[in-house]
C-alpha cells in the first residue's frame, strides 16, 4: 500500500462508481498512516451525463454500447481499470467531437458528474465557448 500511495501521489483518480472505491482507498491509506486529499472523478456519474440514452450505466453495458475493448473479466480490478480508462477516453473524444473542445480538462469532466441532467447541454456549450475565447486570447483555462 505504501508503494501504491507513492505511485498515485497527488494525481487525480478516476473510477467507475468512485464513491465505492474512494472509501476503500481512504481507509487503506489511513491504515498505513497516510493522508492525501482524494480527488476522484466518477466515470459512472459522468457517463450518465454524456450517454443519457444508455440502457444503464454499468461498466459492462457502457463498454458494449460504445464498442470499447473488453480487456478481461468484469469486476476484476485490472480489467475494470483498463475498461474504465477506455470509457474515459471515449467520453473525452465524444465531448471534443460534439462540442468542439480541443482539450477536456479533468475539472470539467468531474463537474459533469455533479450536474443535473437538464444542466449538462448548457454547461458544455458555455464551457466550449469559454475555452474558445480563452484560446483566442492565449489565456489559460478558467476550469
Buried (B, 14 or more C-beta within 10 A) or exposed (E): EEEEBEEEEEEEBBBBBBEEBBEEBBEEBEEEEBEEEBBBBBBBBBBBBBBEEBEEBBBBBBBEBBEBEEBBEEEEEEBBBBBBBBBBEBBBEBBBEEBEBEEBBBBBBBBBBEBEEEEBEEBBEEBBEBBEEBEEEEEEEEE
